[in-house]
Amino acid sequence: MKIFFLFTFSIFLLSAFEQAAASAHYDKILTHSRIRARDQGPNVCALQQVMGTKKKYFSTCRNWYQGAICGKKATVLYECCPGYMKMDGMRGCPAVAPIDHVYGTLGIVGATSTQQYSDMSKLREEIEGRGSFTFFAPSNEAWEQLSSEIHRNLVDNVNIELYNALHHHMVNKRVLTKDLKNGMTLVSMYNDQKLLINHYPNGVVTVNCARVIHGNQIATNGVVHVIDRVLTAIGNTIQDFIEVEDDLSSLRAAAITSDVLDILGRPGHYTLFAPTNEAFERLPRGVLERIMGDKVASEALVKFHILNTLQCSEAITGGAVYETLEGNTVEIGCDGESLTVNGVKMVKRKDIVTSNGVIHLIDEVLIPDSAKQVIELGGAQQSTFRELVAQLGLASSLRPEGQYTLLAPLNGAFSDDTLRMDQRLLKTILQNHIIKVKVGLNELYNGQELETIGGKLLRVFVYRTAVCIENSCMVRGSKEGRNGFIHIFRQIINPAEKTLHEMLRNDKRFSVFLSLVKAADLDDVLSQPGEWTLFVPTNDAFKGLTDDDKDILIRDKNALRNILLYHLTQGVFIGSGFEPGVTNILKTIQGGKLYLKTVNDTLLVNELKSRESDLMATNGVIHVIDKLLYPADLPVGNDQLLTILKKLIKYIQIKFVRDSTFKEIPLTFYSPEIKYTRITAGGSDNEEKLKKLLEEEAPVRKVQPTRRTQGGAARRRTRLA
């Protein structure tokens, strides 16, 4: 029982320490400031002051090493840490500041204006007397920044207005910065008004969005925290503010239409970036009408302006990404005194504090991807594609109620020759980049076929670090809009039109290789449906090969097949689908291995450069090389063959083992297409057709009779019905 008690107690202590540590960001940053100033003497803290302002910060490591706050250069200052003071003739701040009651402490921390107003309002007696208080004391500069009208009202009625205002800055107990937890609410000494506390990871502590600039000055009857602005009373929710603010009528209409307004009336810690009416007026009329007429889009629009965390402007000292209620993120940053949203200065008025959050007024409407039409998702890097889709009349076919997927090439993919093409041909090319259905990145799989609005079927290839469609691979940046997805591609997509065999036959560069393929009875492999990757040597790879040499090669069909099938692998492997700089090992049909990698966008095959890659065929892909490939571990046992191969292959040392033979490779590694011919009964024409079929030589693949047991090629069968 005793052991159990000790265990439980230790867990309680650890939990308490963890909770305290989680709320003590201010104290941690202060400790780092001490460390940075240790060369200046004891109890000195290093601060950063934004040049051209009086703003000082105990800085995070990020701001310190950048030498800037909110993008503005900051100078380094060394001051006594809170609670310490200098002594004549001694380094650093070796003396402890005198401890006094709260009124006296206001003078110690330099909040002399607050001290003076405490005198004027008869508050002095209270904060000199018995009790335990926390005083969030506005600095002298904070009082100077107060509007003249408010200042005059306070000073004209010191016994009520000023007294109540100062009481609003006080809490009837001692609360240190380590006790100020993020999201907590304190009750002030004026009319139980709320004080909203935020304690941020960067060490900034705010009270109703006023920043604590000098904390934890202990007094005999409490503690004083100096803040950078005068607090005003809060009572309304964000919903209440929107409902009465004339300049937010457009936002109010959108929030009501989308049923989001009620959310902003609930308890919480929200941040609303509220677009003004002027911001809504800047939107193209058609865009605004479409979004407002679509409840899903309008809900996404409004929620995209709301964070589920309270972000006061004074807590933002650099860029950070926050998730919105819509689900996507925005980057909130600062540029000097201005707040930025996604890098753009758009905040007109900051820190309108309410009982459930804070409002920043902005002069632009933020439109999330989920409220945009798919054609609107294209960014600056896809502007050429977007403009061509509009110019060629394809944008009108993307109906708002439809579902589409755009495969948008980067601007650089469109060469001058492409842009000068006949408009009809260019339109066909663009149609190959618009899929009839909405397909997200996580819905794509290897072997999938996608139909374009032009009727073409595009194949999907999924690799370890890449997703490719036909010859082109995706880059990061996929987005989902209201009626579809957009995926970004490196190159223009070229759907395959011909088989591997047809491509070789139509390109004179491959005539020698094709003749050897024919001699090895491999034509059908490259003609039939399948998924192959073929590394094709050009005629340059066979320079020096005489007719006699070629005859010797052809006579040894086993050797010829071993050599040719070392150039063929099962599966379609796009060059740009390989992870750059990493070696990929492919097993060939011959049985040997090929070693592939991409370096500087060039495909290397066994360290040989591919001169042209990703030539798509209906049954595979071709990568062009200018050398004949040969397995380094495959020995040759024939002198004549060795001599021939040495003529063609000089980049590796070919092994010679006398009388060694090449293994037989049966043509069972692929399934030939079965032809069906349907003939209906009756009619002299059909009788003639049947007679002709029966008289024709049966289309049987030629095989060596003695090797039939090794799995010779299957016959094509003609079915009569």
Salt bridges, closest charged atoms under 4 A:
GLU79 OE2 - LYS56 NZ 2.60
ASP100 OD1 - HIS101 NE2 3.43
ASP119 OD1 - ARG124 NH1 3.29
GLU126 OE1 - HIS167 NE2 3.05
GLU128 OE2 - HIS101 NE2 3.85
GLU128 OE2 - ARG124 NE 2.77
ASP179 OD1 - LYS178 NZ 3.23
ASP228 OD1 - ARG229 NE 3.79
ASP259 OD2 - LYS295 NZ 2.69
GLU278 OE2 - ARG282 NH2 3.18
GLU289 OE2 - ARG285 NE 3.01
ASP294 OD2 - ARG482 NE 2.71
GLU299 OE2 - LYS303 NZ 2.90
GLU314 OE2 - LYS55 NZ 2.86
GLU314 OE1 - ARG211 NE 3.28
ASP335 OD1 - LYS72 NZ 3.58
ASP335 OD2 - LYS345 NZ 3.63
GLU337 OE1 - LYS55 NZ 3.61
ASP351 OD2 - ARG229 NH1 3.17
ASP351 OD1 - HIS360 ND1 3.86
ASP369 OD1 - LYS372 NZ 3.80
GLU376 OE1 - ARG290 NH2 3.04
GLU401 OE2 - ARG399 NE 3.28
ASP417 OD1 - ARG420 NH2 2.80
ASP422 OD1 - ARG424 NE 3.24
GLU451 OE2 - LYS436 NZ 3.19
GLU470 OE1 - ARG459 NH2 2.75
GLU480 OE2 - LYS438 NZ 3.03
GLU497 OE2 - LYS456 NZ 2.82
ASP507 OD2 - ARG509 NH2 2.90
ASP521 OD2 - LYS557 NZ 2.99
ASP523 OD2 - HIS501 NE2 3.07
ASP524 OD2 - ARG701 NH1 2.82
ASP524 OD1 - ARG716 NH2 3.59
ASP540 OD1 - LYS543 NZ 3.88
ASP549 OD2 - LYS647 NZ 2.80
GLU579 OE1 - ARG464 NH2 2.19
GLU607 OE2 - LYS597 NZ 3.83
GLU612 OE1 - ARG509 NH1 3.19
ASP614 OD1 - HIS623 ND1 3.77
ASP626 OD2 - ARG611 NE 2.84
ASP626 OD1 - LYS627 NZ 3.93
ASP639 OD2 - ARG658 NH1 3.09
